[in-house]
Amino acid sequence: MDQFIHEDGRGKTFNDDGDEVMVLTMEVDDPDYPIENVTSYGDYLDLKPPEKPLKVERESVKKEEPTREGESEVIKKTYRTYKSVDMDRFYFLVNEKGLSVHGAAKQLKMPPSTADYWYKKSLKNTDE
């Protein structure tokens, strides 16, 4: 929609129909995004600041799985590490407090499978 804007001698602006209009100016140059130097979308994304902070993985174990073409692809899987204090708390809750294995795992915010493994491992050690 193109319209001509006319200015009278008193600083007011009008369109061709005689209606008073207000001209809005907008600053299009943002110093955070130097567009005059950008030549491609990839360069733009490289210059753009990240929207969210990136998460850093603590530890990872590499596992290879075959793809459709028979090539192997490396998949990273993270595992939580536990200290001996965590195991002591678990055994205290199960043996001294009388909680179930899954109840102790829930209270310690750990996977029930880990708690089952620890409990079975402790039973093997007591049998020997």
N, CA, C and O atoms as CSV, one atom per row, in Angstrom:
chain,resi,resn,atom,element,x,y,z
A,1,MET,N,N,0.846,-1.166,0.000
A,1,MET,CA,C,0.000,0.000,0.000
A,1,MET,C,C,0.892,1.230,0.000
A,1,MET,O,O,1.456,1.602,1.029
A,2,ASP,N,N,1.015,1.854,-1.157
A,2,ASP,CA,C,1.847,3.040,-1.288
A,2,ASP,C,C,0.979,4.291,-1.176
A,2,ASP,O,O,-0.033,4.437,-1.861
A,3,GLN,N,N,1.395,5.159,-0.318
A,3,GLN,CA,C,0.701,6.440,-0.173
A,3,GLN,C,C,1.746,7.533,-0.143
A,3,GLN,O,O,2.856,7.355,0.358
A,4,PHE,N,N,1.355,8.670,-0.695
A,4,PHE,CA,C,2.219,9.833,-0.598
A,4,PHE,C,C,1.850,10.595,0.653
A,4,PHE,O,O,0.672,10.762,0.972
A,5,ILE,N,N,2.855,11.049,1.351
A,5,ILE,CA,C,2.627,11.817,2.575
A,5,ILE,C,C,3.038,13.256,2.305
A,5,ILE,O,O,4.124,13.527,1.792
A,6,HIS,N,N,2.156,14.160,2.656
A,6,HIS,CA,C,2.389,15.587,2.446
A,6,HIS,C,C,2.545,16.266,3.791
A,6,HIS,O,O,1.871,15.902,4.754
A,7,GLU,N,N,3.406,17.223,3.863
A,7,GLU,CA,C,3.624,17.959,5.103
A,7,GLU,C,C,3.198,19.406,4.885
A,7,GLU,O,O,3.571,20.051,3.905
A,8,ASP,N,N,2.403,19.890,5.838
A,8,ASP,CA,C,2.055,21.310,5.743
A,8,ASP,C,C,3.153,22.124,6.414
A,8,ASP,O,O,4.091,21.539,6.956
A,9,GLY,N,N,3.075,23.371,6.398
A,9,GLY,CA,C,4.126,24.220,6.938
A,9,GLY,C,C,4.202,24.226,8.447
A,9,GLY,O,O,5.119,24.834,8.999
A,10,ARG,N,N,3.286,23.582,9.138
A,10,ARG,CA,C,3.242,23.605,10.600
A,10,ARG,C,C,3.775,22.311,11.243
A,10,ARG,O,O,3.683,22.161,12.462
A,11,GLY,N,N,4.317,21.393,10.470
A,11,GLY,CA,C,4.894,20.170,11.023
A,11,GLY,C,C,3.938,18.991,11.039
A,11,GLY,O,O,4.312,17.921,11.520
A,12,LYS,N,N,2.704,19.141,10.527
A,12,LYS,CA,C,1.749,18.039,10.483
A,12,LYS,C,C,1.847,17.348,9.130
A,12,LYS,O,O,2.171,17.974,8.121
A,13,THR,N,N,1.557,16.021,9.124
A,13,THR,CA,C,1.613,15.248,7.890
A,13,THR,C,C,0.230,14.718,7.557
A,13,THR,O,O,-0.551,14.367,8.441
A,14,PHE,N,N,-0.061,14.666,6.247
A,14,PHE,CA,C,-1.356,14.212,5.757
A,14,PHE,C,C,-1.143,13.285,4.582
A,14,PHE,O,O,-0.135,13.381,3.881
A,15,ASN,N,N,-2.105,12.370,4.360
A,15,ASN,CA,C,-2.050,11.511,3.183
A,15,ASN,C,C,-2.807,12.173,2.037
A,15,ASN,O,O,-3.237,13.319,2.168
A,16,ASP,N,N,-2.978,11.474,0.920
A,16,ASP,CA,C,-3.637,12.044,-0.259
A,16,ASP,C,C,-5.105,12.366,0.001
A,16,ASP,O,O,-5.664,13.268,-0.621
A,17,ASP,N,N,-5.737,11.622,0.931
A,17,ASP,CA,C,-7.152,11.859,1.227
A,17,ASP,C,C,-7.353,13.006,2.206
A,17,ASP,O,O,-8.492,13.405,2.448
A,18,GLY,N,N,-6.297,13.540,2.767
A,18,GLY,CA,C,-6.408,14.633,3.718
A,18,GLY,C,C,-6.453,14.181,5.168
A,18,GLY,O,O,-6.627,15.003,6.068
A,19,ASP,N,N,-6.298,12.896,5.402
A,19,ASP,CA,C,-6.292,12.379,6.774
A,19,ASP,C,C,-4.912,12.601,7.380
A,19,ASP,O,O,-3.883,12.459,6.720
A,20,GLU,N,N,-4.931,12.954,8.659
A,20,GLU,CA,C,-3.657,13.177,9.345
A,20,GLU,C,C,-3.009,11.821,9.634
A,20,GLU,O,O,-3.670,10.898,10.108
A,21,VAL,N,N,-1.731,11.713,9.350
A,21,VAL,CA,C,-1.008,10.462,9.559
A,21,VAL,C,C,0.206,10.700,10.447
A,21,VAL,O,O,0.702,11.819,10.577
A,22,MET,N,N,0.658,9.627,11.041
A,22,MET,CA,C,1.855,9.702,11.868
A,22,MET,C,C,2.888,8.761,11.261
A,22,MET,O,O,2.597,7.591,11.012
A,23,VAL,N,N,4.054,9.255,11.030
A,23,VAL,CA,C,5.118,8.456,10.437
A,23,VAL,C,C,5.935,7.848,11.568
A,23,VAL,O,O,6.463,8.553,12.428
A,24,LEU,N,N,6.024,6.545,11.546
A,24,LEU,CA,C,6.807,5.827,12.546
A,24,LEU,C,C,8.128,5.421,11.929
A,24,LEU,O,O,8.172,4.888,10.821
A,25,THR,N,N,9.177,5.670,12.637
A,25,THR,CA,C,10.483,5.223,12.170
A,25,THR,C,C,10.928,4.062,13.027
A,25,THR,O,O,10.665,4.005,14.228
A,26,MET,N,N,11.594,3.157,12.392
A,26,MET,CA,C,12.010,1.956,13.088
A,26,MET,C,C,13.499,1.748,12.839
A,26,MET,O,O,13.983,1.910,11.719
A,27,GLU,N,N,14.207,1.391,13.885
A,27,GLU,CA,C,15.630,1.129,13.720
A,27,GLU,C,C,15.799,-0.324,13.301
A,27,GLU,O,O,15.436,-1.238,14.041
A,28,VAL,N,N,16.339,-0.526,12.135
A,28,VAL,CA,C,16.461,-1.882,11.614
A,28,VAL,C,C,17.847,-2.462,11.813
A,28,VAL,O,O,18.033,-3.672,11.685
A,29,ASP,N,N,18.810,-1.635,12.118
A,29,ASP,CA,C,20.165,-2.131,12.323
A,29,ASP,C,C,20.356,-2.496,13.787
A,29,ASP,O,O,20.354,-1.624,14.656
A,30,ASP,N,N,20.520,-3.765,14.055
A,30,ASP,CA,C,20.730,-4.255,15.405
A,30,ASP,C,C,22.204,-4.634,15.521
A,30,ASP,O,O,22.669,-5.483,14.761
A,31,PRO,N,N,22.954,-4.036,16.444
A,31,PRO,CA,C,24.391,-4.341,16.529
A,31,PRO,C,C,24.682,-5.778,16.945
A,31,PRO,O,O,25.794,-6.263,16.736
A,32,ASP,N,N,23.692,-6.476,17.538
A,32,ASP,CA,C,23.921,-7.870,17.923
A,32,ASP,C,C,23.984,-8.794,16.710
A,32,ASP,O,O,24.624,-9.844,16.767
A,33,TYR,N,N,23.339,-8.422,15.633
A,33,TYR,CA,C,23.310,-9.232,14.428
A,33,TYR,C,C,23.880,-8.421,13.262
A,33,TYR,O,O,23.129,-7.737,12.567
A,34,PRO,N,N,25.176,-8.484,13.041
A,34,PRO,CA,C,25.776,-7.687,11.967
A,34,PRO,C,C,25.444,-8.271,10.600
A,34,PRO,O,O,26.214,-9.060,10.051
A,35,ILE,N,N,24.308,-7.885,10.058
A,35,ILE,CA,C,23.801,-8.485,8.833
A,35,ILE,C,C,24.643,-8.110,7.611
A,35,ILE,O,O,24.697,-8.880,6.653
A,36,GLU,N,N,25.292,-6.961,7.621
A,36,GLU,CA,C,26.065,-6.590,6.434
A,36,GLU,C,C,27.227,-7.540,6.187
A,36,GLU,O,O,27.720,-7.613,5.061
A,37,ASN,N,N,27.684,-8.273,7.205
A,37,ASN,CA,C,28.790,-9.208,7.050
A,37,ASN,C,C,28.326,-10.638,6.768
A,37,ASN,O,O,29.140,-11.489,6.412
A,38,VAL,N,N,27.046,-10.907,6.921
A,38,VAL,CA,C,26.525,-12.257,6.765
A,38,VAL,C,C,26.321,-12.551,5.284
A,38,VAL,O,O,25.707,-11.769,4.558
A,39,THR,N,N,26.848,-13.693,4.852
A,39,THR,CA,C,26.688,-14.061,3.451
A,39,THR,C,C,25.805,-15.279,3.276
A,39,THR,O,O,25.347,-15.550,2.166
A,40,SER,N,N,25.555,-16.024,4.349
A,40,SER,CA,C,24.705,-17.203,4.241
A,40,SER,C,C,23.962,-17.399,5.560
A,40,SER,O,O,24.286,-16.787,6.577
A,41,TYR,N,N,22.969,-18.260,5.511
A,41,TYR,CA,C,22.186,-18.556,6.701
A,41,TYR,C,C,23.043,-19.243,7.763
A,41,TYR,O,O,22.852,-19.010,8.957
A,42,GLY,N,N,23.976,-20.079,7.345
A,42,GLY,CA,C,24.881,-20.750,8.289
A,42,GLY,C,C,25.746,-19.753,9.037
A,42,GLY,O,O,25.958,-19.887,10.243
A,43,ASP,N,N,26.252,-18.739,8.313
A,43,ASP,CA,C,27.034,-17.691,8.980
A,43,ASP,C,C,26.180,-16.925,9.970
A,43,ASP,O,O,26.645,-16.567,11.053
A,44,TYR,N,N,24.928,-16.672,9.603
A,44,TYR,CA,C,24.011,-15.978,10.502
A,44,TYR,C,C,23.812,-16.764,11.787
A,44,TYR,O,O,23.838,-16.196,12.879
A,45,LEU,N,N,23.613,-18.077,11.657
A,45,LEU,CA,C,23.412,-18.905,12.845
A,45,LEU,C,C,24.667,-18.967,13.710
A,45,LEU,O,O,24.574,-19.049,14.935
A,46,ASP,N,N,25.841,-18.928,13.078
A,46,ASP,CA,C,27.085,-18.930,13.848
A,46,ASP,C,C,27.250,-17.654,14.652
A,46,ASP,O,O,27.774,-17.684,15.765
A,47,LEU,N,N,26.805,-16.531,14.097
A,47,LEU,CA,C,26.936,-15.246,14.788
A,47,LEU,C,C,25.846,-15.014,15.827
A,47,LEU,O,O,26.024,-14.228,16.758
A,48,LYS,N,N,24.730,-15.694,15.665
A,48,LYS,CA,C,23.597,-15.507,16.571
A,48,LYS,C,C,23.926,-16.090,17.945
A,48,LYS,O,O,24.425,-17.212,18.031
A,49,PRO,N,N,23.648,-15.333,19.039
A,49,PRO,CA,C,23.911,-15.889,20.369
A,49,PRO,C,C,22.959,-17.047,20.664
A,49,PRO,O,O,21.836,-17.053,20.160
A,50,PRO,N,N,23.378,-18.024,21.468
A,50,PRO,CA,C,22.522,-19.175,21.751
A,50,PRO,C,C,21.305,-18.761,22.561
A,50,PRO,O,O,21.376,-17.863,23.399
A,51,GLU,N,N,20.181,-19.432,22.297
A,51,GLU,CA,C,18.941,-19.112,22.989
A,51,GLU,C,C,18.902,-19.730,24.381
A,51,GLU,O,O,18.394,-19.119,25.321
A,52,LYS,N,N,19.434,-20.931,24.511
A,52,LYS,CA,C,19.454,-21.621,25.799
A,52,LYS,C,C,20.882,-22.066,26.075
A,52,LYS,O,O,21.631,-22.350,25.140
A,53,PRO,N,N,21.272,-22.133,27.347
A,53,PRO,CA,C,22.604,-22.668,27.625
A,53,PRO,C,C,22.660,-24.150,27.279
A,53,PRO,O,O,21.694,-24.885,27.482
A,54,LEU,N,N,23.778,-24.566,26.766
A,54,LEU,CA,C,23.946,-25.950,26.368
A,54,LEU,C,C,24.241,-26.819,27.572
A,54,LEU,O,O,24.992,-26.421,28.463
A,55,LYS,N,N,23.651,-28.011,27.602
A,55,LYS,CA,C,23.905,-28.951,28.686
A,55,LYS,C,C,25.179,-29.723,28.382
A,55,LYS,O,O,25.425,-30.122,27.244
A,56,VAL,N,N,25.976,-29.925,29.408
A,56,VAL,CA,C,27.219,-30.664,29.257
A,56,VAL,C,C,27.027,-32.033,29.897
A,56,VAL,O,O,26.587,-32.138,31.042
A,57,GLU,N,N,27.361,-33.077,29.149
A,57,GLU,CA,C,27.242,-34.427,29.671
A,57,GLU,C,C,28.404,-34.715,30.610
A,57,GLU,O,O,29.550,-34.374,30.317
A,58,ARG,N,N,28.099,-35.348,31.747
A,58,ARG,CA,C,29.145,-35.671,32.720
A,58,ARG,C,C,30.025,-36.808,32.223
A,58,ARG,O,O,31.216,-36.625,31.969
A,59,GLU,N,N,29.435,-37.956,32.091
A,59,GLU,CA,C,30.186,-39.125,31.645
A,59,GLU,C,C,29.376,-39.814,30.569
A,59,GLU,O,O,28.147,-39.744,30.556
A,60,SER,N,N,30.056,-40.462,29.694
A,60,SER,CA,C,29.331,-41.182,28.657
A,60,SER,C,C,30.055,-42.473,28.318
A,60,SER,O,O,31.276,-42.581,28.429
A,61,VAL,N,N,29.275,-43.428,27.910
A,61,VAL,CA,C,29.804,-44.711,27.469
A,61,VAL,C,C,29.428,-44.843,26.003
A,61,VAL,O,O,28.269,-44.645,25.637
A,62,LYS,N,N,30.389,-45.174,25.170
A,62,LYS,CA,C,30.114,-45.298,23.749
A,62,LYS,C,C,29.638,-46.709,23.443
A,62,LYS,O,O,30.211,-47.697,23.901
A,63,LYS,N,N,28.582,-46.772,22.662
A,63,LYS,CA,C,28.015,-48.052,22.279
A,63,LYS,C,C,27.851,-48.034,20.766
A,63,LYS,O,O,27.329,-47.068,20.210
A,64,GLU,N,N,28.284,-49.069,20.114
A,64,GLU,CA,C,28.187,-49.115,18.667
A,64,GLU,C,C,27.013,-49.979,18.262
A,64,GLU,O,O,26.847,-51.103,18.736
A,65,GLU,N,N,26.191,-49.419,17.361
A,65,GLU,CA,C,25.063,-50.165,16.824
A,65,GLU,C,C,25.135,-50.110,15.306
A,65,GLU,O,O,25.473,-49.070,14.741
A,66,PRO,N,N,24.824,-51.202,14.646
A,66,PRO,CA,C,24.886,-51.187,13.183
A,66,PRO,C,C,23.738,-50.363,12.596
A,66,PRO,O,O,22.630,-50.337,13.132
A,67,THR,N,N,24.032,-49.702,11.499
A,67,THR,CA,C,23.000,-48.958,10.787
A,67,THR,C,C,22.459,-49.835,9.666
A,67,THR,O,O,22.828,-51.004,9.554
A,68,ARG,N,N,21.602,-49.284,8.854
A,68,ARG,CA,C,20.988,-50.059,7.775
A,68,ARG,C,C,22.013,-50.557,6.754
A,68,ARG,O,O,21.866,-51.643,6.194
A,69,GLU,N,N,23.035,-49.764,6.523
A,69,GLU,CA,C,23.999,-50.111,5.489
A,69,GLU,C,C,25.139,-50.976,6.014
A,69,GLU,O,O,26.090,-51.246,5.280
A,70,GLY,N,N,25.063,-51.414,7.266
A,70,GLY,CA,C,26.098,-52.258,7.827
A,70,GLY,C,C,27.218,-51.479,8.489
A,70,GLY,O,O,28.130,-52.085,9.053
A,71,GLU,N,N,27.178,-50.148,8.438
A,71,GLU,CA,C,28.204,-49.341,9.096
A,71,GLU,C,C,27.831,-49.184,10.571
A,71,GLU,O,O,26.657,-49.253,10.937
A,72,SER,N,N,28.834,-48.977,11.397
A,72,SER,CA,C,28.555,-48.813,12.814
A,72,SER,C,C,28.440,-47.324,13.146
A,72,SER,O,O,29.180,-46.492,12.621
A,73,GLU,N,N,27.506,-47.019,14.020
A,73,GLU,CA,C,27.266,-45.642,14.432
A,73,GLU,C,C,27.489,-45.560,15.939
A,73,GLU,O,O,26.999,-46.410,16.682
A,74,VAL,N,N,28.217,-44.556,16.394
A,74,VAL,CA,C,28.532,-44.415,17.810
A,74,VAL,C,C,27.392,-43.679,18.495
A,74,VAL,O,O,27.010,-42.588,18.071
A,75,ILE,N,N,26.845,-44.275,19.556
A,75,ILE,CA,C,25.766,-43.677,20.329
A,75,ILE,C,C,26.286,-43.463,21.747
A,75,ILE,O,O,26.821,-44.384,22.365
A,76,LYS,N,N,26.129,-42.255,22.253
A,76,LYS,CA,C,26.582,-41.955,23.610
A,76,LYS,C,C,25.415,-42.156,24.572
A,76,LYS,O,O,24.290,-41.727,24.315
A,77,LYS,N,N,25.713,-42.817,25.683
A,77,LYS,CA,C,24.704,-43.055,26.696
A,77,LYS,C,C,25.308,-42.647,28.030
A,77,LYS,O,O,26.420,-43.060,28.358
A,78,THR,N,N,24.590,-41.844,28.798
A,78,THR,CA,C,25.131,-41.374,30.069
A,78,THR,C,C,24.679,-42.289,31.202
A,78,THR,O,O,23.560,-42.802,31.203
A,79,TYR,N,N,25.566,-42.476,32.153
A,79,TYR,CA,C,25.283,-43.268,33.333
A,79,TYR,C,C,25.585,-42.425,34.566
A,79,TYR,O,O,26.500,-41.602,34.560
A,80,ARG,N,N,24.814,-42.638,35.614
A,80,ARG,CA,C,25.042,-41.943,36.868
A,80,ARG,C,C,26.023,-42.759,37.687
A,80,ARG,O,O,25.921,-43.983,37.756
A,81,THR,N,N,26.967,-42.081,38.304
A,81,THR,CA,C,27.924,-42.773,39.165
A,81,THR,C,C,27.504,-42.574,40.622
A,81,THR,O,O,27.027,-41.505,41.003
A,82,TYR,N,N,27.688,-43.605,41.416
A,82,TYR,CA,C,27.315,-43.557,42.830
A,82,TYR,C,C,28.570,-43.688,43.682
A,82,TYR,O,O,29.527,-44.369,43.310
A,83,LYS,N,N,28.546,-43.033,44.813
A,83,LYS,CA,C,29.659,-43.120,45.758
A,83,LYS,C,C,29.341,-44.191,46.786
A,83,LYS,O,O,28.213,-44.679,46.862
A,84,SER,N,N,30.338,-44.552,47.571
A,84,SER,CA,C,30.119,-45.576,48.594
A,84,SER,C,C,29.146,-45.082,49.666
A,84,SER,O,O,28.484,-45.881,50.328
A,85,VAL,N,N,29.065,-43.760,49.832
A,85,VAL,CA,C,28.114,-43.190,50.798
A,85,VAL,C,C,26.683,-43.496,50.367
A,85,VAL,O,O,25.825,-43.778,51.204
A,86,ASP,N,N,26.427,-43.440,49.052
A,86,ASP,CA,C,25.089,-43.745,48.538
A,86,ASP,C,C,24.728,-45.200,48.813
A,86,ASP,O,O,23.596,-45.507,49.189
A,87,MET,N,N,25.686,-46.084,48.624
A,87,MET,CA,C,25.423,-47.508,48.902
A,87,MET,C,C,25.185,-47.732,50.393
A,87,MET,O,O,24.314,-48.515,50.773
A,88,ASP,N,N,25.959,-47.045,51.238
A,88,ASP,CA,C,25.776,-47.183,52.685
A,88,ASP,C,C,24.388,-46.709,53.111
A,88,ASP,O,O,23.742,-47.345,53.944
A,89,ARG,N,N,23.932,-45.599,52.544
A,89,ARG,CA,C,22.581,-45.100,52.861
A,89,ARG,C,C,21.524,-46.108,52.426
A,89,ARG,O,O,20.554,-46.353,53.144
A,90,PHE,N,N,21.719,-46.690,51.248
A,90,PHE,CA,C,20.766,-47.676,50.742
A,90,PHE,C,C,20.693,-48.886,51.674
A,90,PHE,O,O,19.605,-49.315,52.057
A,91,TYR,N,N,21.857,-49.433,52.038
A,91,TYR,CA,C,21.865,-50.605,52.924
A,91,TYR,C,C,21.311,-50.264,54.306
A,91,TYR,O,O,20.672,-51.108,54.936
A,92,PHE,N,N,21.542,-49.051,54.785
A,92,PHE,CA,C,20.987,-48.636,56.073
A,92,PHE,C,C,19.465,-48.620,56.016
A,92,PHE,O,O,18.796,-49.104,56.929
A,93,LEU,N,N,18.920,-48.054,54.928
A,93,LEU,CA,C,17.458,-47.975,54.808
A,93,LEU,C,C,16.832,-49.360,54.686
A,93,LEU,O,O,15.761,-49.603,55.242
A,94,VAL,N,N,17.489,-50.275,53.964
A,94,VAL,CA,C,16.925,-51.607,53.767
A,94,VAL,C,C,17.109,-52.468,55.010
A,94,VAL,O,O,16.156,-53.096,55.473
A,95,ASN,N,N,18.328,-52.504,55.560
A,95,ASN,CA,C,18.612,-53.422,56.661
A,95,ASN,C,C,18.200,-52.875,58.020
A,95,ASN,O,O,17.638,-53.615,58.828
A,96,GLU,N,N,18.460,-51.611,58.293
A,96,GLU,CA,C,18.195,-51.060,59.624
A,96,GLU,C,C,16.775,-50.497,59.759
A,96,GLU,O,O,16.106,-50.717,60.768
A,97,LYS,N,N,16.330,-49.778,58.745
A,97,LYS,CA,C,15.006,-49.157,58.809
A,97,LYS,C,C,13.896,-50.095,58.354
A,97,LYS,O,O,12.726,-49.856,58.653
A,98,GLY,N,N,14.244,-51.156,57.636
A,98,GLY,CA,C,13.252,-52.132,57.203
A,98,GLY,C,C,12.459,-51.718,55.967
A,98,GLY,O,O,11.379,-52.259,55.725
A,99,LEU,N,N,12.960,-50.789,55.193
A,99,LEU,CA,C,12.268,-50.400,53.968
A,99,LEU,C,C,12.460,-51.462,52.899
A,99,LEU,O,O,13.420,-52.231,52.939
A,100,SER,N,N,11.548,-51.498,51.953
A,100,SER,CA,C,11.721,-52.402,50.816
A,100,SER,C,C,12.813,-51.841,49.908
A,100,SER,O,O,13.211,-50.682,50.027
A,101,VAL,N,N,13.282,-52.683,49.010
A,101,VAL,CA,C,14.337,-52.264,48.094
A,101,VAL,C,C,13.846,-51.107,47.225
A,101,VAL,O,O,14.560,-50.123,47.030
A,102,HIS,N,N,12.636,-51.229,46.711
A,102,HIS,CA,C,12.090,-50.178,45.850
A,102,HIS,C,C,11.753,-48.927,46.650
A,102,HIS,O,O,11.867,-47.814,46.136
A,103,GLY,N,N,11.340,-49.097,47.900
A,103,GLY,CA,C,11.068,-47.933,48.750
A,103,GLY,C,C,12.333,-47.149,49.054
A,103,GLY,O,O,12.331,-45.918,49.043
A,104,ALA,N,N,13.419,-47.874,49.328
A,104,ALA,CA,C,14.697,-47.208,49.580
A,104,ALA,C,C,15.198,-46.513,48.314
A,104,ALA,O,O,15.755,-45.418,48.386
A,105,ALA,N,N,15.002,-47.140,47.167
A,105,ALA,CA,C,15.429,-46.538,45.903
A,105,ALA,C,C,14.644,-45.257,45.626
A,105,ALA,O,O,15.195,-44.260,45.160
A,106,LYS,N,N,13.360,-45.306,45.918
A,106,LYS,CA,C,12.529,-44.120,45.694
A,106,LYS,C,C,12.953,-42.991,46.623
A,106,LYS,O,O,12.995,-41.834,46.206
A,107,GLN,N,N,13.265,-43.305,47.861
A,107,GLN,CA,C,13.674,-42.281,48.820
A,107,GLN,C,C,15.026,-41.677,48.445
A,107,GLN,O,O,15.256,-40.486,48.657
A,108,LEU,N,N,15.921,-42.497,47.888
A,108,LEU,CA,C,17.232,-42.007,47.480
A,108,LEU,C,C,17.241,-41.459,46.055
A,108,LEU,O,O,18.282,-41.023,45.564
A,109,LYS,N,N,16.073,-41.479,45.385
A,109,LYS,CA,C,15.920,-40.963,44.020
A,109,LYS,C,C,16.884,-41.650,43.050
A,109,LYS,O,O,17.625,-41.005,42.308
A,110,MET,N,N,16.842,-42.964,43.088
A,110,MET,CA,C,17.670,-43.752,42.196
A,110,MET,C,C,16.782,-44.765,41.476
A,110,MET,O,O,15.690,-45.069,41.956
A,111,PRO,N,N,17.223,-45.289,40.348
A,111,PRO,CA,C,16.413,-46.270,39.623
A,111,PRO,C,C,16.252,-47.560,40.425
A,111,PRO,O,O,17.208,-48.023,41.048
A,112,PRO,N,N,15.064,-48.138,40.415
A,112,PRO,CA,C,14.854,-49.400,41.135
A,112,PRO,C,C,15.739,-50.526,40.631
A,112,PRO,O,O,16.093,-51.420,41.399
A,113,SER,N,N,16.101,-50.500,39.364
A,113,SER,CA,C,16.959,-51.567,38.831
A,113,SER,C,C,18.342,-51.535,39.482
A,113,SER,O,O,18.941,-52.583,39.726
A,114,THR,N,N,18.848,-50.333,39.762
A,114,THR,CA,C,20.140,-50.217,40.441
A,114,THR,C,C,20.038,-50.751,41.858
A,114,THR,O,O,20.932,-51.450,42.335
A,115,ALA,N,N,18.934,-50.417,42.532
A,115,ALA,CA,C,18.731,-50.901,43.891
A,115,ALA,C,C,18.622,-52.418,43.917
A,115,ALA,O,O,19.183,-53.058,44.806
A,116,ASP,N,N,17.910,-53.006,42.956
A,116,ASP,CA,C,17.808,-54.468,42.880
A,116,ASP,C,C,19.179,-55.098,42.677
A,116,ASP,O,O,19.503,-56.106,43.305
A,117,TYR,N,N,19.984,-54.504,41.802
A,117,TYR,CA,C,21.323,-55.023,41.539
A,117,TYR,C,C,22.175,-54.984,42.805
A,117,TYR,O,O,22.863,-55.954,43.124
A,118,TRP,N,N,22.129,-53.866,43.522
A,118,TRP,CA,C,22.912,-53.750,44.757
A,118,TRP,C,C,22.443,-54.766,45.800
A,118,TRP,O,O,23.263,-55.375,46.486
A,119,TYR,N,N,21.146,-54.945,45.919
A,119,TYR,CA,C,20.604,-55.857,46.931
A,119,TYR,C,C,20.995,-57.302,46.609
A,119,TYR,O,O,21.411,-58.047,47.497
A,120,LYS,N,N,20.861,-57.697,45.343
A,120,LYS,CA,C,21.243,-59.060,44.947
A,120,LYS,C,C,22.743,-59.279,45.121
A,120,LYS,O,O,23.181,-60.366,45.498
A,121,LYS,N,N,23.522,-58.242,44.844
A,121,LYS,CA,C,24.967,-58.324,45.019
A,121,LYS,C,C,25.323,-58.509,46.499
A,121,LYS,O,O,26.244,-59.255,46.829
A,122,SER,N,N,24.585,-57.824,47.390
A,122,SER,CA,C,24.848,-57.963,48.834
A,122,SER,C,C,24.464,-59.358,49.337
A,122,SER,O,O,25.117,-59.912,50.222
A,123,LEU,N,N,23.387,-59.920,48.754
A,123,LEU,CA,C,22.982,-61.276,49.154
A,123,LEU,C,C,24.025,-62.307,48.725
A,123,LEU,O,O,24.277,-63.274,49.444
A,124,LYS,N,N,24.629,-62.100,47.556
A,124,LYS,CA,C,25.675,-63.009,47.095
A,124,LYS,C,C,26.893,-62.933,48.008
A,124,LYS,O,O,27.507,-63.955,48.313
A,125,ASN,N,N,27.242,-61.730,48.441
A,125,ASN,CA,C,28.418,-61.559,49.301
A,125,ASN,C,C,28.203,-62.148,50.683
A,125,ASN,O,O,29.158,-62.626,51.295
A,126,THR,N,N,26.979,-62.129,51.193
A,126,THR,CA,C,26.720,-62.693,52.523
A,126,THR,C,C,26.681,-64.213,52.459
A,126,THR,O,O,26.984,-64.865,53.458
A,127,ASP,N,N,26.318,-64.804,51.320
A,127,ASP,CA,C,26.277,-66.261,51.187
A,127,ASP,C,C,27.670,-66.856,51.137
A,127,ASP,O,O,27.862,-68.003,51.541
A,128,GLU,N,N,28.643,-66.104,50.653
A,128,GLU,CA,C,29.991,-66.638,50.503
A,128,GLU,C,C,30.747,-66.660,51.763
A,128,GLU,O,O,31.901,-67.087,51.784
